[in-house]
């Protein structure tokens, strides 16, 4: 089994349909992204307590195509009204 798995790993990347991403990038273009990178996904991943709106806006300003909302602490969201109001 191990030898078969190793052969599969060397076959290169799979062909995955990414039309949804191309449509998303066309629908929400970022004019600050260099023209040769506009069809690429320059993504800012969510980080706990670090992906607030000002940070995401800065990332967009400097060329990110996609900036995700922050991850939240679900327990804090459940029990803390002030934390809940932030989102």
JORARA-V474718 format. One line per field, one symbol per residue. ss: DSSP state (h for helix, s for strand, l for the rest). phi: phi as a letter, one per 30 degrees, with the letter a starting at -180 (. if undefined). Layout:
ss->???
phi->???
This chain:
ss->lhhhhhhhhlllllllllhhhhhhhhhlllllllhhhlllllssllllllllhhhhhhhhhllllssllllllhhhhhhlhhhhhhl
phi->.ddddddddddjdddcdceedddddddbdcdddeedcdccccccddbdibcdeeddddddecjddbbddddcddddddccddddddc
